[in-house]
Amino acid sequence: MSSNQSALISRPGPALDLGRIRADFPILKLQPGGKPLVYLDNAASSQMPQQVIDRLVRYQTTQHSNIHRAVHTLSEIATAEYEEARRKLARFINAREEREVIFTSGTTEAINLAMHGYGRKFIGAGDEIILTTLEHHANIVPWQMLAEEKGAKLRVVPINDAGELLIDEYEALFTTRTRLVGVAHVSNALGSVNPVKRMIAFARAHGVPVLVDGAQAVPHLQVDVQDLDCDFYAFSGHKLCGPTGIGVLYGKAALLERMQPFKGGGDMILSVTFEKTTYTVIPQKFEAGTPPIAAAIGLGAAVDYLSAIGMEAIGSHENGLLAYATAQLERMPGVRIIGTAAEKAAVLSFALDGVHPHDVGTLLNQDGVAVRTGHHCAQPVMQRYRVPATSRASFAFYNTMAEVDALVAGIRNVQKVFC
Ligand SMILES: Cc1ncc(COP(=O)(O)O)c(C=O)c1O
């Protein structure tokens, strides 16, 4: 397509004060190879604003000590700040109670916690777990391990060519042996926003708990776990402008209380003798050992930052970026968008005729444009579309329409080189 045609596609004005927002992100000032960084790999990990970096520095320089363990002042401060971070996260997802927020190292550990704590106790031989084709490996492999251990079965909800779950088929998968549903709120490979509220309501009517993998949803949508009525909700801090090494498993208190601990050690016990250990209450029952204190406090600062901008404004700006980028790519000959669901968030996966995605990523990188190429830890999605990999641009609220233009120009360069 000519650049004239591209000019016909209107570029909506930003819903956010992007100049001010971008100034908060030191890394966005980088110029790799002399070209301005165009960071479009936010689904893998987003960037951290100065406010979060400053909070980490303040914690490390003036507040650090171990928590829950001493009466000295620093330990009391660190404990109070860590628990305040839990309150902030509970408010961010509208959990009923802060003890329903368990800090984990990320989404992967959160799902593994649910598998060990809930699955190993309540799922047995012949039982069934419903997953979807759209899951990240983090919401497949733990359940597969459990199924192998217990003799349980995985049942998988198919998708249509657009990358939307077939809800009739989902409902048809329920049997008297269904014990759990695991579903991504937003697909990391395609960006499809799944109808999780409706799926949860159906599962609830069958008495089946639902775990929602929210890793790709919390950065873009206003998530309300009470409104969704999910039993578990898992997400990672590093996709939410927070640090790596921290994440959350939200669980309904009554369910968490019935679960067995995942890890044993300090801080999760009431009493220990060599004959018997008794466990403490939630959330500490699931937070054995010294937790990532600084990272939790940093994540608290990150959700403060996002809340101050407003998740609705964030989502609407990102939808504008996605719509603009989609409109450009779908008019480009030789470009195939993979994942065209009616409801999408922040992710644009594509394939270029005759060009391997790794070559796309390498050449875009030379133009300063950072995208992800590969299977995105979602091999069943790749198998469904019969592609080994895709190129994936993923947007955050600090991205601009000009950066979408840079992506499109970069793709044209790739096509010039290869086609
Ligand atoms: C949908 C989804 N689930 C789970 C994960 C795993 O997250 P983490 O590596 O932070 O544990 C990711 C990461 O990309 C993801 O996109």
Ligand as a Chemical Component Dictionary entry (heavy atoms), coordinates in Angstrom:
data_LIG
# 
_chem_comp.id                   LIG 
_chem_comp.type                 NON-POLYMER 
_chem_comp.pdbx_formal_charge   0 
_chem_comp.three_letter_code    LIG 
# 
loop_
_chem_comp_atom.comp_id 
_chem_comp_atom.atom_id 
_chem_comp_atom.alt_atom_id 
_chem_comp_atom.type_symbol 
_chem_comp_atom.charge 
_chem_comp_atom.model_Cartn_x 
_chem_comp_atom.model_Cartn_y 
_chem_comp_atom.model_Cartn_z 
_chem_comp_atom.pdbx_ordinal 
LIG C1 C1 C 0 -1.641 -14.798 29.668 1  
LIG C2 C2 C 0 -0.356 -15.038 30.410 2  
LIG N1 N1 N 0 -0.346 -15.904 31.440 3  
LIG C3 C3 C 0 0.753  -16.153 32.143 4  
LIG C4 C4 C 0 1.943  -15.538 31.843 5  
LIG C5 C5 C 0 3.155  -15.834 32.667 6  
LIG O1 O1 O 0 3.523  -14.696 33.396 7  
LIG P1 P1 P 0 4.848  -14.698 34.269 8  
LIG O2 O2 O 0 5.952  -15.133 33.346 9  
LIG O3 O3 O 0 4.979  -13.280 34.713 10 
LIG O4 O4 O 0 4.632  -15.648 35.388 11 
LIG C6 C6 C 0 2.005  -14.644 30.770 12 
LIG C7 C7 C 0 3.267  -14.014 30.379 13 
LIG O5 O5 O 0 3.450  -13.589 29.261 14 
LIG C8 C8 C 0 0.817  -14.382 30.049 15 
LIG O6 O6 O 0 0.803  -13.526 29.021 16 
# 
loop_
_chem_comp_bond.comp_id 
_chem_comp_bond.atom_id_1 
_chem_comp_bond.atom_id_2 
_chem_comp_bond.value_order 
_chem_comp_bond.pdbx_ordinal 
LIG C1 C2 SING 1  
LIG C2 N1 SING 2  
LIG C2 C8 DOUB 3  
LIG N1 C3 DOUB 4  
LIG C3 C4 SING 5  
LIG C4 C5 SING 6  
LIG C4 C6 DOUB 7  
LIG C5 O1 SING 8  
LIG O1 P1 SING 9  
LIG P1 O2 DOUB 10 
LIG P1 O3 SING 11 
LIG P1 O4 SING 12 
LIG C6 C7 SING 13 
LIG C6 C8 SING 14 
LIG C7 O5 DOUB 15 
LIG C8 O6 SING 16 
# 
